[in-house]
C-alpha cells in the first residue's frame, strides 16, 4: 500500500469517527451520517490499496 494512500485512508477514518461522535453529541443526524460515510470511504480506499498490493505480488 502506498504511504500516501494509506495516510489518506487513515485520515478519512479518523475524520469520520470525529464527525460521527460530534454529530451524536449534538444530536445532528446529518453530521453523524456524513461521519459514517467518511469512515466507509476510508475503509474502501484501504481495501483498494490492499487488493492492488496483493495483485502486484503475484
Long-range contacts (C-beta under 8 A, 24 or more apart in sequence): 1-46, 1-49, 1-50, 1-52, 1-53, 2-49, 5-45, 5-49, 6-46, 6-49, 8-42, 8-45, 9-42, 9-43, 9-45, 9-46, 9-49, 10-42, 10-46, 11-42, 12-38, 12-39, 12-41, 12-42, 12-45, 13-38, 13-39, 13-42, 13-43, 13-46, 16-40, 16-41, 16-42
